[in-house]
């Protein structure tokens, strides 16, 4: 896994496997993920105003598409 890869949670993470994100930075042995799917958007007054970013360990992720 590397910065720019598109990732999702493994199927073993029941209920989260539809979340889709991009690796934006390495964080020690983990990665900072910017989530892109509609389930992880933060809501504002009457509109969607941002995306969630979280730190995840690679054991729970799988690559959907590799960056070049």
C-alpha positions in Angstrom: 0.0 0.0 0.0 1.2 3.5 -0.8 0.0 7.1 -1.0 -2.6 7.5 -3.8 -4.0 3.9 -3.6 -7.8 3.6 -3.5 -8.7 1.3 -0.6 -11.7 -0.2 1.3 -12.1 -2.1 4.5 -11.7 -5.9 4.2 -14.9 -8.0 4.2 -14.1 -9.1 7.8 -14.9 -5.6 8.9 -18.7 -6.3 8.8 -20.7 -3.2 7.8 -17.8 -1.1 6.7 -16.8 -2.9 3.5 -18.7 -0.4 1.4 -16.5 2.5 2.6 -14.1 3.7 -0.1 -11.1 6.0 0.5 -7.7 7.2 -0.8 -4.5 7.0 1.1 -3.3 10.6 1.5 -0.3 10.1 3.9 1.8 7.5 5.7 1.4 7.7 9.5 4.1 5.5 11.0 3.0 2.0 10.3 -0.5 3.2 9.5 -2.1 5.4 6.8 -4.2 8.5 6.8 -7.3 7.7 4.7 -9.6 10.4 3.2 -12.9 8.6 2.8 -14.8 9.4 -0.4 -18.1 7.5 -0.1 -21.4 8.9 0.8 -21.5 7.1 4.2 -18.5 9.1 5.6 -19.3 12.6 4.5 -19.8 15.1 7.3 -23.0 17.0 7.2 -23.5 20.7 7.6 -26.6 22.9 7.7 -28.5 21.7 4.7 -25.5 20.5 2.7 -22.6 18.2 2.7 -19.5 20.1 3.8 -16.6 17.8 4.1 -15.0 14.4 4.1 -13.8 12.3 7.0 -10.1 11.5 7.3 -8.9 8.8 9.7 -5.8 6.8 10.6 -6.1 3.1 9.7 -3.7 0.2 10.1 -3.2 -1.8 6.9 -4.4 -5.1 8.5 -8.0 -3.9 8.0 -7.7 -2.5 4.5 -7.5 -3.9 1.0 -6.4 -2.0 -2.2 -9.1 -1.5 -4.8 -6.9 0.3 -7.3 -3.2 1.1 -7.1 -1.8 4.6 -7.9 0.9 4.8 -10.6 
